[in-house]
Structure formats: C-alpha cells, structure tokens
Amino acid sequence: MGSFPQLQFHMPFHSRLNPHVDQARTNVKAWARQMGMFDEECLEWPHRWSEKTFDAADFPLFIALTHPDADADELDLTTAWHVALWFVDDLFLPLFRRDHDQASAEAQVDRLMQFLPLDGLPRPLNPTNPVERAFADLWTGTAATMTLAWRDRFISSVRRFLDGVLWELEHVDHAVTDLIEYLGARRDFGGLQFTVVLMEHGLGELPADIYRNRAFRTAMDAFVDGVSLHNDIVSYDREVDEGTVANNGVEVAGKTLGLDPRESTDIVNALLTARVDTLAASPAAVPPRAVGFVEGLQEALAGSYRWHELTGRFGQTTTGSPWKPRGLGTSAAYSLQGS
C-alpha cells in the first residue's frame, strides 16, 4: 500500500481522545506484564509481541480514541480486554499454523471459554498461559455489573471472535476466493462484535429488543465492516511481509475479481466508503434509545482511523501517511479533540 500514496479514506465523523490515556498506558502495560504477555518462554514469535512492539502499537491509544468518555477505571478494563484479544490475534495463528495443528487450536478455544462462565463466578481452573490468566483475572469483575442476557451476549461475542480466528487459521494456507464469504467471516475474526458489546459497559446496557432491531444490527455491522475493511487496507503490506495476507480483503478481492493490488484496494475502499455512509445514516433509522449508542459507534470509527495513523503497529505515522481521510470532519481526524 505504500506504493499508492494518493489513496484517501472517506471519514465524516469526529474523533476525541480520552484524557485518561496516559494512566491506561501505564496500568495496562503493568497488567500485561503480570499476565505474562512479555515472558520469553510464552512467546514463540517475540518480534510481534514484546514490550517494544507493545509500546509502538499503543493499544491504549486505540481504546482512548474509541471510548473518549470512559472514566479511568473503565478505560483500563476495556483496554485490558482488547489487549487479551489482540494477544490471541497476533500469536494464535502463527503458533498453531506452524504445525498445522487445528485440533489443538480448537481445544485451546474450548478451554478459554471455560474461563467465562455465564454465572460470572470464578472456577477452580489453573490458567496456563497469558490469555487464560487474562480471562480469569478480568471476567468476574466485568460480569458483576452485567445482567444475565448481557453476559450471554459478551460470552457469545468472545466465542464468535475465537471461532473466527479458527476459521482464519483453517484458511490461511487455503485462502477463500469468494469475496462475499470473506466479508461474512471478517465480521467474526476481527473481534469487532466484541468491541460493540463491551462498549455497553461504559455507555450503558442496551435492552434485548434493540439488538433485535434490524436498523441497529445494520448500524453495528456497518461499524464492524468499517473498522475491518480499513484495517485490511492499512495492514496489507505488513501481512504480505508476514505471509498472512491470504485472509486480507484486498488480497481476496484481487483473487476473486482478477485485479492487481491497486485495483483491488480501490474496490475495498469503495466498499468501505459505502459502509461508512450506512453508519452515517443510521441514527435516523434506529430506535431513540439506540441513537446515542450509534453516535458512539460513529465516533469510535473515527477514533479507529486516527489510531491507525498514529500507531507504529503498521509502520505508519501521521507525518507523510499515504492514507488520508477526507470529507466532513476531516480536520477532527487530525486534531485530537479533548487531548
């Protein structure tokens, strides 16, 4: 993607920065170290997950930009959950791909889910890796403020993410060649359904009838697709270098439609623009109870774009970045309001 400097992203929403970001950086890094995420014996791909790469990625900044109004404790909690899932996303695939060990990967997913019981109570399980320790450490306190239905949504969203990672593992050496199939699967292995459900922890629980509302589900899918497709474009070069590009929308579009990378990037960007416009129209269609939440999704999408420009995770920084948002709200994408 670095060879396509004229690519622009349509971004009509504004981003703001949570004022507690520095505290989250300190607290969550200490928590990740406590969970063992930086222990060399746990990491067989250390260049992807070390203290140096953790600092460069600046995961707390992502949460601070997507949850601008969370209080300090909520920001720490939300960041820690996402770090746990990022750990899976970064390390799960290469570790199990090495031996093509789908059965062990599935067994690990099943075991992880044991640390998220529906009643929210701790279990006599001995965590054996950083993710198990993270789930055990976070779940009881998180579940305490949730209704049963909300816990079920949360657990299901984590399972959906983990099943998506299994799908990605299965297809990494046997890439899909159907763009529609890919887009459906991408909603799972990106983990963004989890992000939406966890946002309720700070914004307030949504009643079940909201999740059954078609317009709200459309808005949620538009948000998930927006973050995912944008990430596919920005991470394309990195994934080519790592050999994991088979499950990237730019690559799938190219193979499906017989396009070169520039053309397939334009196709994915056009899909992305359409999903952003869908999210922009959503507040007028959803029930009144959900309007504030959908507006939170809009702001979170703008924050995600901003983080992708600022993080060192993709080898890009704001200065000289070839990926520029355009349209209403563009100036806000470059000035972190509330910082």
C-alpha positions in Angstrom: 0.0 0.0 0.0 3.0 2.3 0.5 3.2 2.5 -3.3 -0.3 4.0 -3.6 0.2 7.5 -2.0 -3.0 9.0 -3.4 -5.4 6.7 -1.6 -7.9 8.6 0.6 -10.5 7.5 3.1 -13.9 9.0 3.5 -14.4 9.9 7.2 -17.4 12.1 8.1 -17.1 11.6 11.8 -15.1 13.3 14.6 -12.6 11.7 17.0 -11.8 12.7 20.6 -9.1 11.5 22.9 -9.9 10.2 26.4 -8.0 12.3 29.0 -7.0 9.1 31.0 -4.9 7.7 28.2 -1.6 8.1 29.9 -2.8 6.3 33.0 -4.1 3.5 30.9 -0.8 3.1 29.1 1.0 2.7 32.5 -1.6 0.5 34.1 -2.4 -1.9 31.2 1.3 -2.4 30.4 1.9 -3.4 34.0 -1.2 -5.7 33.8 0.1 -7.3 30.6 3.4 -8.0 32.2 1.7 -9.5 35.2 -0.3 -11.8 32.9 3.0 -13.0 31.4 2.5 -11.5 28.0 6.1 -10.4 27.8 7.6 -13.6 29.2 10.0 -15.0 26.6 9.0 -18.6 27.4 5.4 -17.8 26.4 6.3 -16.1 23.1 7.5 -18.1 20.1 7.1 -15.1 17.9 8.8 -12.5 20.1 9.1 -9.8 17.4 5.4 -9.5 17.2 4.8 -9.2 20.9 7.4 -7.7 23.1 7.5 -4.6 25.3 8.9 -2.6 22.4 6.3 -3.6 19.9 3.6 -3.3 22.6 4.6 0.3 23.2 4.8 1.1 19.5 1.4 -0.4 18.8 -0.1 1.8 21.6 -3.2 -0.3 22.2 -4.4 2.1 25.0 -4.5 4.9 22.4 -6.9 2.9 20.3 -9.3 2.5 23.3 -8.8 6.1 24.3 -9.8 7.2 20.8 -12.8 4.8 20.6 -14.0 5.3 24.2 -13.4 9.0 24.7 -15.8 9.5 27.7 -14.9 6.4 29.7 -13.7 7.0 33.2 -10.2 5.9 34.2 -11.2 2.5 35.6 -13.4 1.8 32.6 -10.7 2.7 30.2 -8.2 0.4 32.0 -10.8 -2.5 31.9 -11.8 -2.1 28.3 -8.1 -1.7 27.2 -7.1 -4.9 29.1 -9.9 -6.9 27.4 -8.8 -5.8 24.0 -5.2 -6.4 24.7 -6.1 -10.0 25.6 -7.8 -10.4 22.3 -5.0 -8.7 20.4 -2.6 -11.2 22.0 -4.7 -14.0 20.6 -4.9 -12.3 17.2 -1.1 -11.8 17.0 0.1 -15.1 18.4 -2.6 -17.7 18.0 -2.3 -18.0 14.2 1.5 -18.4 13.9 1.9 -20.8 16.8 -0.7 -23.2 15.6 -0.1 -22.7 11.9 3.5 -23.8 12.4 2.4 -27.4 12.9 -0.9 -27.1 11.1 -2.5 -28.2 14.4 -6.2 -27.3 14.0 -7.2 -29.8 16.7 -5.0 -28.2 19.4 -6.2 -24.8 18.3 -9.8 -25.9 18.8 -9.0 -27.4 22.1 -7.4 -24.2 23.3 -10.5 -22.2 22.3 -12.8 -24.6 24.2 -10.6 -24.3 27.3 -10.5 -20.4 27.1 -14.3 -20.4 27.1 -14.3 -22.3 30.4 -12.8 -19.1 32.0 -16.0 -17.2 31.0 -18.8 -19.0 32.8 -22.3 -17.5 32.4 -22.8 -17.0 36.1 -19.7 -14.9 36.3 -18.3 -16.8 39.3 -14.6 -17.9 39.4 -13.9 -21.6 38.6 -11.2 -23.8 40.1 -9.2 -23.7 36.9 -5.4 -23.2 36.8 -4.5 -20.8 34.0 -1.6 -22.0 32.0 -1.0 -19.2 29.5 -1.3 -15.4 29.4 -4.8 -15.4 27.8 -6.2 -17.8 30.3 -4.8 -15.7 33.1 -6.3 -12.6 31.5 -9.7 -14.1 31.1 -9.7 -15.4 34.7 -8.5 -12.0 36.0 -11.0 -9.9 34.1 -14.2 -11.8 33.9 -15.5 -12.0 37.4 -15.3 -8.2 38.0 -16.6 -7.5 34.5 -19.6 -9.8 34.8 -20.6 -8.5 38.2 -22.3 -5.4 36.7 -23.9 -7.3 33.8 -27.4 -8.8 33.5 -27.6 -12.5 32.5 -28.6 -11.5 29.0 -25.7 -9.1 28.7 -23.2 -11.7 30.0 -24.6 -14.1 27.4 -24.0 -11.5 24.6 -20.5 -10.9 25.9 -19.5 -14.5 26.0 -21.1 -15.2 22.6 -19.1 -12.3 21.1 -15.8 -13.7 22.5 -16.7 -17.1 21.2 -17.5 -15.6 17.8 -14.1 -14.0 17.7 -12.3 -17.1 18.7 -14.3 -19.2 16.1 -13.3 -16.6 13.6 -9.7 -17.0 14.5 -10.1 -20.7 14.0 -11.7 -20.0 10.6 -8.7 -17.8 9.7 -6.3 -20.5 10.8 -8.0 -23.0 8.6 -8.0 -20.7 5.6 -4.6 -19.1 5.9 -3.0 -21.6 3.6 -6.2 -22.2 1.6 -7.5 -18.8 1.0 -11.1 -18.1 0.2 -11.7 -16.9 -3.3 -15.3 -15.6 -2.7 -15.5 -12.0 -1.6 -19.0 -12.4 -0.1 -17.9 -15.3 2.0 -14.8 -13.4 3.2 -16.8 -10.3 4.2 -19.1 -12.5 6.3 -16.2 -14.3 8.0 -14.3 -11.0 8.5 -17.0 -9.8 10.9 -16.0 -12.6 13.2 -12.2 -12.9 13.2 -11.8 -9.1 13.5 -13.3 -9.2 17.0 -15.3 -6.0 16.5 -18.6 -7.6 17.6 -16.9 -8.0 21.0 -15.9 -4.3 20.9 -19.6 -3.3 20.4 -20.8 -5.4 23.3 -18.1 -4.2 25.6 -19.0 -0.6 24.8 -22.2 -1.2 26.7 -20.0 -1.4 29.9 -19.3 2.3 29.6 -22.3 3.6 27.7 -25.0 1.5 29.4 -26.6 -1.8 28.7 -28.9 -1.9 25.7 -32.2 -3.9 26.1 -32.6 -7.1 24.1 -35.1 -5.6 21.7 -32.5 -3.1 20.5 -30.3 -6.0 19.4 -33.3 -7.5 17.6 -33.9 -4.2 15.7 -32.9 -4.5 12.1 -31.7 -0.9 11.8 -29.5 -1.3 14.8 -28.0 -4.5 13.5 -27.3 -2.8 10.2 -25.5 0.0 12.1 -23.5 -2.4 14.1 -22.5 -4.4 11.0 -21.5 -1.1 9.3 -19.3 -0.2 12.1 -17.7 -3.6 12.2 -17.2 -3.6 8.4 -15.8 -0.1 8.5 -13.1 -0.9 11.1 -12.3 -4.2 9.4 -12.0 -3.1 5.8 -10.0 0.0 6.8 -7.6 -2.3 8.7 -7.3 -4.6 5.7 -6.1 -1.8 3.5 -3.7 -0.3 6.1 -2.3 -3.7 7.2 -1.9 -5.1 3.7 1.8 -4.5 3.3 2.6 -5.9 6.8 0.6 -9.0 6.1 2.3 -9.6 2.8 5.6 -9.4 4.6 4.4 -11.9 7.3 2.8 -14.3 4.8 -0.6 -13.9 6.4 -2.2 -11.9 3.6 -4.5 -14.7 2.4 -7.2 -13.5 4.8 -7.0 -9.8 3.8 -9.8 -8.3 1.9 -7.5 -6.6 -0.6 -6.0 -9.9 -1.4 -9.3 -11.7 -1.6 -10.8 -9.0 -3.9 -7.8 -9.3 -6.2 -8.1 -13.1 -6.5 -11.9 -13.0 -6.8 -12.1 -10.4 -9.4 -8.7 -10.9 -11.1 -7.4 -7.4 -10.1 -3.9 -6.1 -9.3 -3.3 -4.7 -5.8 -4.1 -1.1 -6.8 -7.4 -2.1 -8.3 -8.4 -4.4 -5.5 -7.5 -1.7 -3.0 -9.9 0.7 -4.8 -12.6 -1.9 -4.7 -12.2 -2.5 -0.9 -12.1 1.3 -0.3 -15.3 1.7 -2.2 -16.9 -1.0 -0.1 -15.5 0.8 3.0 -17.0 4.2 1.9 -20.4 2.6 1.4 -20.3 1.1 4.9 -19.3 4.4 6.4 -22.2 6.1 4.7 -24.5 3.4 6.0 -23.3 4.2 9.5 -23.7 7.9 8.9 -27.4 7.4 8.0 -28.1 5.0 10.9 -29.1 7.4 13.8 -32.2 8.5 11.8 -33.3 4.8 11.5 -32.6 3.2 14.9 -35.0 3.4 17.9 -34.5 6.6 20.0 -32.9 4.5 22.9 -30.1 3.5 20.5 -29.3 6.8 18.9 -26.6 7.8 21.4 -25.0 4.4 21.1 -24.9 4.5 17.3 -23.4 8.0 17.6 -20.8 6.4 19.9 -20.0 3.9 17.1 -19.5 6.7 14.6 -17.1 8.4 16.9 -15.3 5.1 17.6 -14.9 4.6 13.9 -13.2 8.0 13.5 -11.0 7.1 16.5 -10.0 3.8 14.9 -8.9 5.7 11.7 -6.9 8.1 13.8 -5.2 5.3 15.8 -4.2 3.6 12.5 -2.4 6.8 11.5 -0.7 7.3 14.9 0.3 3.7 15.9 3.6 2.2 15.0 1.8 -1.2 14.5 1.6 -0.7 10.8 4.7 1.2 10.1 2.8 4.4 9.5 2.7 7.7 11.3 0.6 10.9 10.7 3.5 12.6 9.0 3.7 11.5 5.4 0.9 8.9 5.9 -0.4 7.9 2.4 -3.9 7.1 3.9 -5.8 10.3 4.4 -9.4 10.7 5.5 -11.5 13.2 3.6 -14.9 14.7 3.8 -16.9 16.3 6.7 -15.0 16.0 9.9 -11.6 15.6 8.3 -10.0 18.3 10.4 -11.1 16.5 13.5 -9.4 13.3 12.4 -6.1 15.2 12.6 -6.7 17.2 15.8 -7.3 15.0 18.8 -10.1 16.9 20.5 -10.0 16.6 24.2 -6.3 15.9 24.3 
